[in-house]
């Protein structure tokens, strides 16, 4: 069953530099709605991205296992810009 998406829901524009902000907004929403089940968290995270990205992310082994932390690590390896932003960039 598809999730009910609000028009004010966070969306990711596909730009790697905006992924960290997107993740943070989804995590805030999950905390506010008290969603703690890792598979549900992953499901919500992938609902707010482009269908092609959704297909890619939901094919990750970490998604299939329902491993939130593993999925976040996988995103960091797929989008190294997240790690660069966390560490601070010289730019």
ZAMARGU-4260 file (C-alpha; in steps of 0.2 Angstrom, whole numbers, plus 5000, padded with zeros to 4 digits):
<rodrens>
0) 5000/5000/5000 | 5007/5017/4995 | 5011/5030/5009 | 5000/5045/5010 | 5012/5059/5005
5) 5008/5077/5011 | 5011/5091/4999 | 5023/5099/5012 | 5033/5083/5014 | 5052/5084/5011
10) 5058/5080/4994 | 5075/5076/4987 | 5079/5085/4971 | 5093/5072/4967 | 5107/5084/4970
15) 5120/5075/4981 | 5124/5091/4990 | 5106/5092/4996 | 5104/5074/5002 | 5110/5077/5020
20) 5097/5090/5022 | 5084/5078/5015 | 5089/5064/5027 | 5089/5076/5042 | 5071/5082/5037
25) 5065/5064/5035 | 5073/5060/5052 | 5064/5074/5060 | 5047/5069/5053 | 5050/5051/5059
30) 5054/5057/5076 | 5039/5068/5077 | 5028/5053/5072 | 5037/5041/5083 | 5041/5029/5069
35) 5055/5018/5076 | 5054/5002/5065 | 5069/5002/5054 | 5060/4995/5039 | 5046/5008/5041
40) 5059/5022/5042 | 5067/5016/5026 | 5051/5015/5017 | 5047/5033/5022 | 5064/5039/5016
45) 5063/5031/4999 | 5045/5037/4996 | 5051/5055/4995 | 5063/5053/4980 | 5062/5051/4962
50) 5055/5034/4956 | 5072/5030/4948 | 5081/5033/4964 | 5068/5024/4974 | 5071/5009/4963
55) 5089/5010/4965 | 5088/5013/4984 | 5075/4999/4987 | 5087/4987/4978 | 5101/4989/4991
60) 5104/4974/5002 | 5103/4986/5017 | 5085/4991/5013 | 5080/4973/5010 | 5087/4968/5027
65) 5078/4983/5035 | 5095/4990/5042 | 5094/5009/5044 | 5112/5011/5050 | 5118/5000/5036
70) 5108/5010/5023 | 5114/5026/5029 | 5132/5019/5027 | 5128/5013/5010 | 5121/5031/5005
75) 5138/5038/5012 | 5147/5027/5000 | 5136/5030/4985 | 5136/5049/4988 | 5153/5053/4996
80) 5147/5072/4996 | 5138/5068/5012 | 5154/5063/5021 | 5163/5078/5014 | 5149/5090/5021
85) 5149/5081/5038 | 5168/5083/5039 | 5168/5101/5032 | 5174/5106/5015 | 5189/5117/5011
90) 5178/5126/4998
</rodrens>
